[in-house]
């Protein structure tokens, strides 16, 4: 039997934790596809899944996802002191730390990741809307998770843009400048 590498073990845990919270890689990839389809007409869900996985394999991303999910779970269980418990359970709009944690993910891909995240966070695309919506009678905290999903989707869209963007005109400008 072939043993898994350290990276594979960490990745598997991230996927497990996301699934436990109701999030699949394909859910994140659908948001990435929504972000990239207007710019890259031939973009597919499979390519987006690949780029989401590229993002999720990064240590900084894994650390952010683990931290955010753990804080959501602790808030649900009532294991955080006040006022943090109420702030997280209410997803208090002026808290902002959840967005800052997600920004640590998008920063891996520069300014395009940042602008993608702002767009996704504002519109609540795909599963993000579900995660952000309170259900009557259900004790659930997704204060961090919705932003983490948006951060991973935005970073994956940035990764795609870096790889597939048409750089013909820009390359010609560089050649002229030499």
OpenMM code with the backbone's topology and positions (N, CA, C; nanometers):
from openmm import Vec3, app, unit

residues = "UNK UNK UNK UNK UNK UNK UNK UNK UNK UNK UNK UNK UNK UNK UNK UNK UNK UNK UNK UNK UNK UNK UNK UNK UNK UNK UNK UNK UNK UNK UNK UNK UNK UNK UNK UNK UNK UNK UNK UNK UNK UNK UNK UNK UNK UNK UNK UNK UNK UNK UNK UNK UNK UNK UNK UNK UNK UNK UNK UNK UNK UNK UNK UNK UNK UNK UNK UNK UNK UNK UNK UNK UNK UNK UNK UNK UNK UNK UNK UNK UNK UNK UNK UNK UNK UNK UNK UNK UNK UNK UNK UNK UNK UNK UNK UNK UNK UNK UNK UNK UNK UNK UNK UNK UNK UNK UNK UNK UNK UNK UNK UNK UNK UNK UNK UNK UNK UNK UNK UNK UNK UNK UNK UNK UNK UNK UNK UNK UNK UNK UNK UNK UNK UNK UNK UNK UNK UNK UNK UNK UNK UNK UNK UNK UNK UNK UNK UNK UNK UNK UNK UNK UNK UNK UNK UNK UNK UNK UNK UNK UNK UNK UNK UNK UNK UNK UNK UNK UNK UNK UNK UNK UNK UNK UNK UNK UNK UNK".split()
positions = [
    Vec3(0.0831, -0.1187, 0.0000),
    Vec3(0.0000, 0.0000, 0.0000),
    Vec3(0.0879, 0.1256, 0.0000),
    Vec3(0.0546, 0.2210, -0.0843),
    Vec3(0.1295, 0.3460, -0.0922),
    Vec3(0.0752, 0.4424, 0.0132),
    Vec3(0.1660, 0.4941, 0.0945),
    Vec3(0.1252, 0.5895, 0.1969),
    Vec3(0.1075, 0.7277, 0.1363),
    Vec3(0.0145, 0.8028, 0.1923),
    Vec3(-0.0101, 0.9385, 0.1451),
    Vec3(0.1009, 1.0314, 0.1914),
    Vec3(0.1260, 1.1327, 0.1094),
    Vec3(0.2242, 1.2338, 0.1463),
    Vec3(0.1629, 1.3284, 0.2498),
    Vec3(0.2484, 1.4047, 0.3112),
    Vec3(0.2057, 1.5059, 0.4086),
    Vec3(0.1047, 1.6018, 0.3444),
    Vec3(0.1324, 1.6458, 0.2216),
    Vec3(0.0438, 1.7381, 0.1519),
    Vec3(-0.0920, 1.6744, 0.1252),
    Vec3(-0.0933, 1.5463, 0.0870),
    Vec3(-0.2194, 1.4764, 0.0599),
    Vec3(-0.3016, 1.4595, 0.1871),
    Vec3(-0.2356, 1.4319, 0.2980),
    Vec3(-0.3055, 1.4157, 0.4253),
    Vec3(-0.3701, 1.5479, 0.4671),
    Vec3(-0.2961, 1.6581, 0.4562),
    Vec3(-0.3498, 1.7900, 0.4920),
    Vec3(-0.4662, 1.8267, 0.4008),
    Vec3(-0.4505, 1.8042, 0.2708),
    Vec3(-0.5566, 1.8339, 0.1746),
    Vec3(-0.6824, 1.7521, 0.2073),
    Vec3(-0.6641, 1.6239, 0.2342),
    Vec3(-0.7781, 1.5371, 0.2663),
    Vec3(-0.8548, 1.5876, 0.3886),
    Vec3(-0.7826, 1.6381, 0.4883),
    Vec3(-0.8487, 1.6917, 0.6068),
    Vec3(-0.9308, 1.8160, 0.5716),
    Vec3(-0.8759, 1.9025, 0.4894),
    Vec3(-0.9487, 2.0238, 0.4493),
    Vec3(-1.0775, 1.9853, 0.3764),
    Vec3(-1.0679, 1.8911, 0.2841),
    Vec3(-1.1853, 1.8463, 0.2096),
    Vec3(-1.2883, 1.7861, 0.3049),
    Vec3(-1.2422, 1.7079, 0.4008),
    Vec3(-1.3315, 1.6470, 0.4998),
    Vec3(-1.4035, 1.7543, 0.5814),
    Vec3(-1.3285, 1.8537, 0.6289),
    Vec3(-1.3887, 1.9597, 0.7113),
    Vec3(-1.4901, 2.0415, 0.6308),
    Vec3(-1.4578, 2.0706, 0.5056),
    Vec3(-1.5532, 2.1424, 0.4214),
    Vec3(-1.6804, 2.0604, 0.4011),
    Vec3(-1.6653, 1.9310, 0.3722),
    Vec3(-1.7819, 1.8437, 0.3521),
    Vec3(-1.8668, 1.8347, 0.4779),
    Vec3(-1.8021, 1.8282, 0.5928),
    Vec3(-1.8763, 1.8245, 0.7194),
    Vec3(-1.9633, 1.9481, 0.7363),
    Vec3(-1.9228, 2.0571, 0.6747),
    Vec3(-1.9986, 2.1826, 0.6833),
    Vec3(-2.0890, 2.2023, 0.5619),
    Vec3(-2.0973, 2.0996, 0.4749),
    Vec3(-2.1890, 2.1043, 0.3616),
    Vec3(-2.1332, 2.1660, 0.2351),
    Vec3(-2.0021, 2.1758, 0.2250),
    Vec3(-1.9392, 2.2387, 0.1090),
    Vec3(-1.8544, 2.1363, 0.0336),
    Vec3(-1.8798, 2.1250, -0.0953),
    Vec3(-1.8018, 2.0386, -0.1844),
    Vec3(-1.7108, 2.1258, -0.2709),
    Vec3(-1.6025, 2.0680, -0.3189),
    Vec3(-1.5120, 2.1404, -0.4095),
    Vec3(-1.5902, 2.1926, -0.5299),
    Vec3(-1.6816, 2.1131, -0.5825),
    Vec3(-1.7609, 2.1552, -0.6993),
    Vec3(-1.8446, 2.2796, -0.6692),
    Vec3(-1.8927, 2.2935, -0.5451),
    Vec3(-1.9686, 2.4133, -0.5070),
    Vec3(-1.8824, 2.5386, -0.5204),
    Vec3(-1.7591, 2.5272, -0.4763),
    Vec3(-1.6657, 2.6402, -0.4851),
    Vec3(-1.6303, 2.6656, -0.6310),
    Vec3(-1.6084, 2.5586, -0.7060),
    Vec3(-1.5715, 2.5708, -0.8474),
    Vec3(-1.6821, 2.6363, -0.9299),
    Vec3(-1.8074, 2.6146, -0.8940),
    Vec3(-1.9189, 2.6779, -0.9668),
    Vec3(-1.9132, 2.8298, -0.9520),
    Vec3(-1.8738, 2.8763, -0.8350),
    Vec3(-1.8577, 3.0208, -0.8141),
    Vec3(-1.7416, 3.0717, -0.8983),
    Vec3(-1.6328, 2.9967, -0.8991),
    Vec3(-1.5166, 3.0332, -0.9814),
    Vec3(-1.5568, 3.0404, -1.1284),
    Vec3(-1.6349, 2.9452, -1.1733),
    Vec3(-1.6823, 2.9448, -1.3120),
    Vec3(-1.7659, 3.0696, -1.3408),
    Vec3(-1.8552, 3.1059, -1.2479),
    Vec3(-1.9347, 3.2279, -1.2645),
    Vec3(-1.8456, 3.3513, -1.2776),
    Vec3(-1.7356, 3.3521, -1.2047),
    Vec3(-1.6431, 3.4657, -1.2108),
    Vec3(-1.5668, 3.4714, -1.3431),
    Vec3(-1.5297, 3.3571, -1.3974),
    Vec3(-1.4420, 3.3541, -1.5151),
    Vec3(-1.5142, 3.3418, -1.6487),
    Vec3(-1.6341, 3.2896, -1.6500),
    Vec3(-1.7059, 3.2658, -1.7760),
    Vec3(-1.7200, 3.3917, -1.8629),
    Vec3(-1.7446, 3.5087, -1.8051),
    Vec3(-1.7554, 3.6280, -1.8910),
    Vec3(-1.6252, 3.6637, -1.9645),
    Vec3(-1.5131, 3.6171, -1.9129),
    Vec3(-1.3834, 3.6536, -1.9701),
    Vec3(-1.3201, 3.5416, -2.0519),
    Vec3(-1.3530, 3.4200, -2.0181),
    Vec3(-1.2957, 3.3033, -2.0848),
    Vec3(-1.4107, 3.2112, -2.1259),
    Vec3(-1.4581, 3.2300, -2.2469),
    Vec3(-1.5798, 3.1617, -2.2941),
    Vec3(-1.5689, 3.0097, -2.2904),
    Vec3(-1.4497, 2.9560, -2.3071),
    Vec3(-1.4318, 2.8105, -2.3091),
    Vec3(-1.4042, 2.7519, -2.1706),
    Vec3(-1.4196, 2.8316, -2.0678),
    Vec3(-1.3924, 2.7845, -1.9324),
    Vec3(-1.4915, 2.6741, -1.8954),
    Vec3(-1.4391, 2.5713, -1.8279),
    Vec3(-1.5230, 2.4583, -1.7872),
    Vec3(-1.5199, 2.4414, -1.6359),
    Vec3(-1.6187, 2.3699, -1.5860),
    Vec3(-1.6227, 2.3396, -1.4440),
    Vec3(-1.5022, 2.2555, -1.4046),
    Vec3(-1.4590, 2.1662, -1.4909),
    Vec3(-1.3439, 2.0799, -1.4607),
    Vec3(-1.2170, 2.1623, -1.4399),
    Vec3(-1.1965, 2.2631, -1.5243),
    Vec3(-1.0794, 2.3505, -1.5077),
    Vec3(-1.0905, 2.4261, -1.3748),
    Vec3(-1.2104, 2.4714, -1.3438),
    Vec3(-1.2305, 2.5445, -1.2181),
    Vec3(-1.2061, 2.4542, -1.0974),
    Vec3(-1.2515, 2.3293, -1.1041),
    Vec3(-1.2256, 2.2340, -0.9955),
    Vec3(-1.0755, 2.2161, -0.9767),
    Vec3(-1.0033, 2.2032, -1.0869),
    Vec3(-0.8585, 2.1881, -1.0792),
    Vec3(-0.7950, 2.3073, -1.0077),
    Vec3(-0.8389, 2.4273, -1.0396),
    Vec3(-0.7803, 2.5467, -0.9781),
    Vec3(-0.8236, 2.5644, -0.8325),
    Vec3(-0.9456, 2.5241, -0.7993),
    Vec3(-0.9869, 2.5252, -0.6586),
    Vec3(-0.8962, 2.4313, -0.5797),
    Vec3(-0.8694, 2.3143, -0.6354),
    Vec3(-0.7799, 2.2196, -0.5680),
    Vec3(-0.6384, 2.2747, -0.5553),
    Vec3(-0.5925, 2.3483, -0.6555),
    Vec3(-0.4597, 2.4119, -0.6479),
    Vec3(-0.4540, 2.5114, -0.5325),
    Vec3(-0.5647, 2.5804, -0.5105),
    Vec3(-0.5713, 2.6760, -0.3998),
    Vec3(-0.5748, 2.6017, -0.2662),
    Vec3(-0.6568, 2.4986, -0.2586),
    Vec3(-0.6754, 2.4257, -0.1321),
    Vec3(-0.5525, 2.3470, -0.0884),
    Vec3(-0.4590, 2.3250, -0.1768),
    Vec3(-0.3379, 2.2509, -0.1404),
    Vec3(-0.2352, 2.3416, -0.0708),
    Vec3(-0.2558, 2.4719, -0.0783),
    Vec3(-0.1593, 2.5667, -0.0207),
    Vec3(-0.1743, 2.5747, 0.1313),
    Vec3(-0.0621, 2.5723, 0.1986),
    Vec3(-0.0588, 2.5724, 0.3454),
    Vec3(-0.1323, 2.6925, 0.4048),
    Vec3(-0.1104, 2.8128, 0.3519),
    Vec3(-0.1752, 2.9323, 0.4060),
    Vec3(-0.3262, 2.9203, 0.3976),
    Vec3(-0.3733, 2.8634, 0.2883),
    Vec3(-0.5167, 2.8457, 0.2672),
    Vec3(-0.5703, 2.7427, 0.3664),
    Vec3(-0.5007, 2.6336, 0.3799),
    Vec3(-0.5430, 2.5290, 0.4732),
    Vec3(-0.5511, 2.5825, 0.6156),
    Vec3(-0.4524, 2.6613, 0.6545),
    Vec3(-0.4531, 2.7182, 0.7893),
    Vec3(-0.5730, 2.8110, 0.8093),
    Vec3(-0.6035, 2.8925, 0.7108),
    Vec3(-0.7183, 2.9827, 0.7202),
    Vec3(-0.8488, 2.9036, 0.7287),
    Vec3(-0.8637, 2.8020, 0.6449),
    Vec3(-0.9859, 2.7213, 0.6442),
    Vec3(-1.0033, 2.6494, 0.7781),
    Vec3(-0.8979, 2.5875, 0.8267),
    Vec3(-0.9068, 2.5170, 0.9555),
    Vec3(-0.9443, 2.6121, 1.0689),
    Vec3(-0.8818, 2.7283, 1.0714),
    Vec3(-0.9078, 2.8264, 1.1773),
    Vec3(-1.0518, 2.8768, 1.1724),
    Vec3(-1.0958, 2.9159, 1.0546),
    Vec3(-1.2308, 2.9706, 1.0411),
    Vec3(-1.3391, 2.8695, 1.0727),
    Vec3(-1.3247, 2.7490, 1.0201),
    Vec3(-1.4248, 2.6459, 1.0482),
    Vec3(-1.4280, 2.6144, 1.1972),
    Vec3(-1.3122, 2.6061, 1.2580),
    Vec3(-1.3069, 2.5750, 1.4019),
    Vec3(-1.3771, 2.6828, 1.4843),
    Vec3(-1.3575, 2.8084, 1.4492),
    Vec3(-1.4244, 2.9166, 1.5215),
    Vec3(-1.5756, 2.9096, 1.5029),
    Vec3(-1.6215, 2.8783, 1.3816),
    Vec3(-1.7651, 2.8612, 1.3583),
    Vec3(-1.8211, 2.7484, 1.4447),
    Vec3(-1.7520, 2.6354, 1.4482),
    Vec3(-1.7974, 2.5191, 1.5253),
    Vec3(-1.7995, 2.5516, 1.6753),
    Vec3(-1.6957, 2.6154, 1.7244),
    Vec3(-1.6917, 2.6520, 1.8660),
    Vec3(-1.8054, 2.7478, 1.9018),
    Vec3(-1.8358, 2.8402, 1.8126),
    Vec3(-1.9472, 2.9325, 1.8369),
    Vec3(-2.0796, 2.8556, 1.8432),
    Vec3(-2.1002, 2.7625, 1.7524),
    Vec3(-2.2226, 2.6804, 1.7524),
    Vec3(-2.2390, 2.6039, 1.8826),
    Vec3(-2.1291, 2.5538, 1.9347),
    Vec3(-2.1323, 2.4732, 2.0571),
    Vec3(-2.1375, 2.5592, 2.1833),
    Vec3(-2.1326, 2.6901, 2.1671),
    Vec3(-2.1360, 2.7798, 2.2820),
    Vec3(-2.0084, 2.7781, 2.3627),
    Vec3(-1.8969, 2.7494, 2.2980),
    Vec3(-1.7698, 2.7360, 2.3680),
    Vec3(-1.6817, 2.8610, 2.3604),
    Vec3(-1.7347, 2.9686, 2.3080),
    Vec3(-1.6604, 3.0947, 2.3042),
    Vec3(-1.7196, 3.1899, 2.4069),
    Vec3(-1.6355, 3.2711, 2.4657),
    Vec3(-1.6852, 3.3675, 2.5640),
    Vec3(-1.7538, 3.4842, 2.4927),
    Vec3(-1.8279, 3.5591, 2.5708),
    Vec3(-1.8937, 3.6798, 2.5200),
    Vec3(-1.7952, 3.7949, 2.5192),
    Vec3(-1.8053, 3.8831, 2.4275),
    Vec3(-1.9104, 3.8993, 2.3283),
    Vec3(-1.8851, 3.8224, 2.1976),
    Vec3(-1.7690, 3.7554, 2.1877),
    Vec3(-1.7349, 3.6891, 2.0623),
    Vec3(-1.8396, 3.5863, 2.0212),
    Vec3(-1.8930, 3.5129, 2.1162),
    Vec3(-1.9940, 3.4122, 2.0851),
    Vec3(-2.1131, 3.4736, 2.0120),
    Vec3(-2.1667, 3.5805, 2.0658),
    Vec3(-2.2815, 3.6467, 2.0031),
    Vec3(-2.2435, 3.7093, 1.8696),
    Vec3(-2.1276, 3.7707, 1.8640),
    Vec3(-2.0822, 3.8323, 1.7390),
    Vec3(-2.0783, 3.7291, 1.6269),
    Vec3(-2.0224, 3.6115, 1.6548),
    Vec3(-2.0136, 3.5077, 1.5508),
    Vec3(-2.1487, 3.4458, 1.5204),
    Vec3(-2.2267, 3.4165, 1.6224),
    Vec3(-2.3576, 3.3548, 1.5983),
    Vec3(-2.4512, 3.4485, 1.5224),
    Vec3(-2.4361, 3.5771, 1.5412),
    Vec3(-2.5199, 3.6749, 1.4699),
    Vec3(-2.4583, 3.7184, 1.3374),
    Vec3(-2.3351, 3.6763, 1.3111),
    Vec3(-2.2612, 3.7207, 1.1915),
    Vec3(-2.2670, 3.8734, 1.1839),
    Vec3(-2.2296, 3.9339, 1.2932),
    Vec3(-2.2357, 4.0789, 1.3102),
    Vec3(-2.1601, 4.1497, 1.1979),
    Vec3(-2.2289, 4.2375, 1.1275),
    Vec3(-2.1764, 4.3022, 1.0078),
    Vec3(-2.0513, 4.3858, 1.0280),
    Vec3(-2.0309, 4.4368, 1.1462),
    Vec3(-1.9145, 4.5215, 1.1709),
    Vec3(-1.7962, 4.4444, 1.2284),
    Vec3(-1.8050, 4.3128, 1.2334),
    Vec3(-1.6969, 4.2298, 1.2883),
    Vec3(-1.5765, 4.2309, 1.1957),
    Vec3(-1.5887, 4.1851, 1.0743),
    Vec3(-1.4843, 4.1980, 0.9733),
    Vec3(-1.3665, 4.1023, 0.9790),
    Vec3(-1.3448, 4.0352, 1.0899),
    Vec3(-1.2314, 3.9440, 1.1000),
    Vec3(-1.2499, 3.8250, 1.0056),
    Vec3(-1.3752, 3.7860, 0.9822),
    Vec3(-1.4029, 3.6767, 0.8896),
    Vec3(-1.3563, 3.7122, 0.7483),
    Vec3(-1.3802, 3.8355, 0.7055),
    Vec3(-1.3323, 3.8794, 0.5751),
    Vec3(-1.1798, 3.8883, 0.5712),
    Vec3(-1.1204, 3.9333, 0.6808),
    Vec3(-0.9745, 3.9448, 0.6857),
    Vec3(-0.9096, 3.8072, 0.6713),
    Vec3(-0.9660, 3.7054, 0.7350),
    Vec3(-0.9127, 3.5697, 0.7212),
    Vec3(-0.9241, 3.5231, 0.5761),
    Vec3(-1.0374, 3.5521, 0.5129),
    Vec3(-1.0551, 3.5157, 0.3713),
    Vec3(-0.9568, 3.5916, 0.2822),
    Vec3(-0.9256, 3.7137, 0.3175),
    Vec3(-0.8292, 3.7911, 0.2388),
    Vec3(-0.6895, 3.7297, 0.2427),
    Vec3(-0.6587, 3.6584, 0.3497),
    Vec3(-0.5288, 3.5891, 0.3533),
    Vec3(-0.5214, 3.4826, 0.2444),
    Vec3(-0.6359, 3.4322, 0.2043),
    Vec3(-0.6419, 3.3350, 0.0946),
    Vec3(-0.6261, 3.4049, -0.0394),
    Vec3(-0.7017, 3.5095, -0.0621),
    Vec3(-0.6997, 3.5746, -0.1935),
    Vec3(-0.5686, 3.6468, -0.2201),
    Vec3(-0.4997, 3.6885, -0.1157),
    Vec3(-0.3722, 3.7585, -0.1342),
    Vec3(-0.2672, 3.6724, -0.2027),
    Vec3(-0.2862, 3.5410, -0.2005),
    Vec3(-0.1936, 3.4507, -0.2689),
    Vec3(-0.1907, 3.4812, -0.4192),
    Vec3(-0.3013, 3.5376, -0.4722),
    Vec3(-0.3113, 3.5638, -0.6162),
    Vec3(-0.3174, 3.7125, -0.6509),
    Vec3(-0.2777, 3.7981, -0.5593),
    Vec3(-0.2648, 3.9397, -0.5899),
    Vec3(-0.3954, 4.0152, -0.6004),
    Vec3(-0.3889, 4.1281, -0.6671),
    Vec3(-0.5027, 4.2204, -0.6710),
    Vec3(-0.6247, 4.1606, -0.7392),
    Vec3(-0.6062, 4.0722, -0.8360),
    Vec3(-0.7223, 4.0127, -0.9013),
    Vec3(-0.7996, 3.9242, -0.8043),
    Vec3(-0.7290, 3.8565, -0.7154),
    Vec3(-0.7965, 3.7782, -0.6126),
    Vec3(-0.8760, 3.8673, -0.5188),
    Vec3(-0.8187, 3.9818, -0.4848),
    Vec3(-0.8850, 4.0770, -0.3963),
    Vec3(-1.0128, 4.1324, -0.4588),
    Vec3(-1.0061, 4.1746, -0.5831),
    Vec3(-1.1252, 4.2302, -0.6475),
    Vec3(-1.2311, 4.1218, -0.6698),
    Vec3(-1.1879, 4.0005, -0.7041),
    Vec3(-1.2833, 3.8894, -0.7174),
    Vec3(-1.3551, 3.8649, -0.5856),
    Vec3(-1.2805, 3.8678, -0.4750),
    Vec3(-1.3414, 3.8422, -0.3448),
    Vec3(-1.4445, 3.9498, -0.3105),
    Vec3(-1.4116, 4.0749, -0.3336),
    Vec3(-1.5072, 4.1820, -0.3053),
    Vec3(-1.6379, 4.1622, -0.3807),
    Vec3(-1.6267, 4.1218, -0.5060),
    Vec3(-1.7441, 4.0962, -0.5892),
    Vec3(-1.8255, 3.9798, -0.5339),
    Vec3(-1.7586, 3.8701, -0.5034),
    Vec3(-1.8251, 3.7502, -0.4519),
    Vec3(-1.8884, 3.7787, -0.3157),
    Vec3(-1.8180, 3.8496, -0.2311),
    Vec3(-1.8688, 3.8795, -0.0976),
    Vec3(-1.9934, 3.9672, -0.1044),
    Vec3(-1.9962, 4.0586, -0.1966),
    Vec3(-2.1110, 4.1485, -0.2109),
    Vec3(-2.2323, 4.0754, -0.2685),
    Vec3(-2.2114, 3.9937, -0.3726),
    Vec3(-2.3241, 3.9289, -0.4406),
    Vec3(-2.3685, 3.7972, -0.3776),
    Vec3(-2.2833, 3.7372, -0.2947),
    Vec3(-2.3159, 3.6094, -0.2300),
    Vec3(-2.3549, 3.5042, -0.3344),
    Vec3(-2.2619, 3.4756, -0.4237),
    Vec3(-2.2852, 3.3810, -0.5325),
    Vec3(-2.2930, 3.2365, -0.4829),
    Vec3(-2.3711, 3.1561, -0.5528),
    Vec3(-2.3756, 3.0122, -0.5302),
    Vec3(-2.4031, 2.9724, -0.3872),
    Vec3(-2.3273, 2.8759, -0.3394),
    Vec3(-2.3457, 2.8212, -0.2052),
    Vec3(-2.3214, 2.9249, -0.0959),
    Vec3(-2.2524, 3.0317, -0.1285),
    Vec3(-2.2265, 3.1362, -0.0285),
    Vec3(-2.3585, 3.1923, 0.0246),
    Vec3(-2.4548, 3.2113, -0.0631),
    Vec3(-2.5856, 3.2629, -0.0207),
    Vec3(-2.6514, 3.1668, 0.0786),
    Vec3(-2.6425, 3.0367, 0.0504),
    Vec3(-2.6987, 2.9367, 0.1419),
    Vec3(-2.6285, 2.9412, 0.2773),
    Vec3(-2.4974, 2.9498, 0.2743),
    Vec3(-2.4199, 2.9524, 0.3982),
    Vec3(-2.4472, 3.0780, 0.4795),
    Vec3(-2.4777, 3.1867, 0.4105),
    Vec3(-2.4976, 3.3162, 0.4748),
    Vec3(-2.6412, 3.3354, 0.5252),
    Vec3(-2.7318, 3.2469, 0.4881),
    Vec3(-2.8721, 3.2613, 0.5246),
    Vec3(-2.9042, 3.1805, 0.6497),
    Vec3(-2.9582, 3.2475, 0.7495),
    Vec3(-2.9993, 3.1812, 0.8740),
    Vec3(-3.1261, 3.1000, 0.8487),
    Vec3(-3.1294, 2.9785, 0.9037),
    Vec3(-3.2481, 2.8939, 0.8933),
    Vec3(-3.3198, 2.8940, 1.0277),
    Vec3(-3.4488, 2.9152, 1.0224),
    Vec3(-3.5306, 2.9205, 1.1437),
    Vec3(-3.5157, 2.7927, 1.2247),
    Vec3(-3.4830, 2.8074, 1.3532),
    Vec3(-3.4744, 2.6934, 1.4439),
    Vec3(-3.3467, 2.6111, 1.4330),
    Vec3(-3.2534, 2.6513, 1.3456),
    Vec3(-3.1285, 2.5774, 1.3285),
    Vec3(-3.0141, 2.6573, 1.3901),
    Vec3(-2.9408, 2.5945, 1.4813),
    Vec3(-2.8239, 2.6596, 1.5414),
    Vec3(-2.7055, 2.6279, 1.4511),
    Vec3(-2.6678, 2.7256, 1.3714),
    Vec3(-2.5597, 2.7049, 1.2750),
    Vec3(-2.4835, 2.8358, 1.2632),
    Vec3(-2.3528, 2.8258, 1.2650),
    Vec3(-2.2680, 2.9429, 1.2473),
    Vec3(-2.1780, 2.9204, 1.1267),
    Vec3(-2.1939, 3.0048, 1.0273),
    Vec3(-2.1091, 3.0013, 0.9083),
    Vec3(-2.0430, 3.1370, 0.8856),
    Vec3(-2.0216, 3.2090, 0.9930),
    Vec3(-1.9647, 3.3432, 0.9833),
    Vec3(-1.8331, 3.3423, 0.9066),
    Vec3(-1.7475, 3.2484, 0.9363),
    Vec3(-1.6202, 3.2393, 0.8659),
    Vec3(-1.6338, 3.1602, 0.7357),
    Vec3(-1.7118, 3.0527, 0.7381),
    Vec3(-1.7163, 2.9614, 0.6235),
    Vec3(-1.7613, 3.0290, 0.4950),
    Vec3(-1.8628, 3.1127, 0.5008),
    Vec3(-1.9089, 3.1754, 0.3770),
    Vec3(-1.7989, 3.2610, 0.3140),
    Vec3(-1.7232, 3.3305, 0.3962),
    Vec3(-1.6135, 3.4125, 0.3442),
    Vec3(-1.4959, 3.3278, 0.2980),
    Vec3(-1.4694, 3.2188, 0.3678),
    Vec3(-1.3614, 3.1289, 0.3253),
    Vec3(-1.3922, 3.0673, 0.1891),
    Vec3(-1.5153, 3.0239, 0.1697),
    Vec3(-1.5565, 2.9695, 0.0395),
    Vec3(-1.5401, 3.0763, -0.0679),
    Vec3(-1.5841, 3.1977, -0.0387),
    Vec3(-1.5669, 3.3077, -0.1343),
    Vec3(-1.4206, 3.3364, -0.1616),
    Vec3(-1.3386, 3.3297, -0.0581),
    Vec3(-1.1952, 3.3524, -0.0749),
    Vec3(-1.1301, 3.2471, -0.1622),
    Vec3(-1.1652, 3.1208, -0.1408),
    Vec3(-1.1082, 3.0131, -0.2224),
    Vec3(-1.1546, 3.0266, -0.3667),
    Vec3(-1.2833, 3.0554, -0.3881),
    Vec3(-1.3349, 3.0728, -0.5248),
    Vec3(-1.2670, 3.1902, -0.5945),
    Vec3(-1.2510, 3.3002, -0.5224),
    Vec3(-1.1870, 3.4186, -0.5796),
    Vec3(-1.0399, 3.3918, -0.6110),
    Vec3(-0.9720, 3.3205, -0.5226),
    Vec3(-0.8316, 3.2858, -0.5469),
    Vec3(-0.8192, 3.1928, -0.6675),
    Vec3(-0.9102, 3.0964, -0.6784),
    Vec3(-0.9080, 3.0051, -0.7932),
    Vec3(-0.9327, 3.0818, -0.9223),
    Vec3(-1.0227, 3.1797, -0.9188),
    Vec3(-1.0464, 3.2631, -1.0370),
    Vec3(-0.9209, 3.3428, -1.0719),
    Vec3(-0.8500, 3.3906, -0.9706),
    Vec3(-0.7232, 3.4596, -0.9935),
    Vec3(-0.6196, 3.3669, -1.0538),
    Vec3(-0.6139, 3.2449, -1.0055),
    Vec3(-0.5221, 3.1452, -1.0599),
    Vec3(-0.5516, 3.1191, -1.2079),
    Vec3(-0.6788, 3.1084, -1.2402),
    Vec3(-0.7195, 3.0880, -1.3799),
    Vec3(-0.6806, 3.2084, -1.4653),
    Vec3(-0.7079, 3.3260, -1.4147),
    Vec3(-0.6743, 3.4471, -1.4900),
    Vec3(-0.5248, 3.4548, -1.5184),
    Vec3(-0.4438, 3.4206, -1.4193),
    Vec3(-0.2985, 3.4230, -1.4384),
    Vec3(-0.2556, 3.3243, -1.5466),
    Vec3(-0.3240, 3.2117, -1.5554),
    Vec3(-0.2843, 3.1087, -1.6504),
    Vec3(-0.3412, 3.1304, -1.7908),
    Vec3(-0.4663, 3.1745, -1.7996),
    Vec3(-0.5360, 3.1756, -1.9277),
    Vec3(-0.5578, 3.3137, -1.9896),
    Vec3(-0.5265, 3.4180, -1.9180),
    Vec3(-0.5515, 3.5524, -1.9723),
    Vec3(-0.4724, 3.5736, -2.1015),
    Vec3(-0.5364, 3.6394, -2.1962),
    Vec3(-0.4693, 3.6703, -2.3230),
    Vec3(-0.3698, 3.7831, -2.2982),
    Vec3(-0.2440, 3.7530, -2.3172),
    Vec3(-0.1398, 3.8512, -2.2905),
    Vec3(-0.0705, 3.8975, -2.4187),
    Vec3(-0.1310, 3.8696, -2.5336),
    Vec3(-0.0680, 3.9010, -2.6616),
    Vec3(-0.0326, 4.0488, -2.6732),
    Vec3(-0.1290, 4.1384, -2.6481),
    Vec3(-0.1046, 4.2819, -2.6617),
    Vec3(-0.0008, 4.3303, -2.5612),
    Vec3(-0.0108, 4.2811, -2.4397),
    Vec3(0.0839, 4.3231, -2.3361),
    Vec3(0.2248, 4.2731, -2.3709),
    Vec3(0.2352, 4.1504, -2.4181),
    Vec3(0.3650, 4.0962, -2.4563),
    Vec3(0.4263, 4.1793, -2.5700),
    Vec3(0.3446, 4.2177, -2.6657),
    Vec3(0.3953, 4.3011, -2.7762),
    Vec3(0.4432, 4.4353, -2.7240),
    Vec3(0.3738, 4.4929, -2.6268),
    Vec3(0.4167, 4.6192, -2.5682),
    Vec3(0.5521, 4.6044, -2.4981),
    Vec3(0.5709, 4.4946, -2.4296),
    Vec3(0.6998, 4.4675, -2.3659),
    Vec3(0.8105, 4.4561, -2.4706),
    Vec3(0.7814, 4.3865, -2.5795),
    Vec3(0.8813, 4.3697, -2.6866),
    Vec3(0.9199, 4.5038, -2.7462),
    Vec3(0.8213, 4.5932, -2.7644),
    Vec3(0.8489, 4.7257, -2.8200),
    Vec3(0.9370, 4.8073, -2.7274),
    Vec3(0.9200, 4.7851, -2.5984),
    Vec3(0.9943, 4.8648, -2.5003),
    Vec3(1.1410, 4.8225, -2.4887),
    Vec3(1.1736, 4.7050, -2.5389),
    Vec3(1.3110, 4.6542, -2.5258),
    Vec3(1.4029, 4.7236, -2.6247),
] * unit.nanometer
topology = app.Topology()
chain = topology.addChain("A")
for resn in residues:
    res = topology.addResidue(resn, chain)
    for name in ("N", "CA", "C"):
        topology.addAtom(name, app.Element.getBySymbol(name[0]), res)
